[in-house]
Amino acid sequence: MQAKTEEDYQAESDLRTLAQAEEIRGNSKRYKAALAKAKEKIAALQSVQQEATKEKSGKAD
């Protein structure tokens, strides 16, 4: 039996991630909650980006 490589461990982790994603997609309550959380994160990142853009242009408060 060959020793597992880093690529083997990564592939197994990726497989678990894909399986979990399919499980979430099949559960509308979890899927909607995940989408709502993603929207929150996107809004927070956009806010940070806007602040950084203001600072870069010298328009920060």
QUIJO-V60745 format. One record per residue. D_CENTER is the distance of its C-alpha to the mean C-alpha in Angstrom with 2 decimals. Layout:
BEGIN
d_center:D_CENTER
d_center:D_CENTER
END
This chain:
BEGIN
d_center:35.25
d_center:33.05
d_center:30.86
d_center:27.14
d_center:25.52
d_center:22.19
d_center:21.28
d_center:22.40
d_center:20.24
d_center:17.14
d_center:18.17
d_center:18.71
d_center:15.33
d_center:13.75
d_center:16.27
d_center:15.36
d_center:11.66
d_center:13.09
d_center:15.71
d_center:13.55
d_center:11.62
d_center:15.20
d_center:16.36
d_center:13.92
d_center:14.88
d_center:18.43
d_center:18.32
d_center:18.40
d_center:18.21
d_center:14.99
d_center:13.48
d_center:14.77
d_center:13.55
d_center:9.90
d_center:10.51
d_center:12.39
d_center:9.86
d_center:7.46
d_center:10.82
d_center:11.63
d_center:8.85
d_center:9.84
d_center:13.39
d_center:13.21
d_center:12.00
d_center:14.70
d_center:17.16
d_center:16.69
d_center:17.12
d_center:20.20
d_center:21.67
d_center:21.30
d_center:22.98
d_center:25.71
d_center:26.36
d_center:26.56
d_center:29.04
d_center:31.00
d_center:30.50
d_center:28.86
d_center:30.74
END
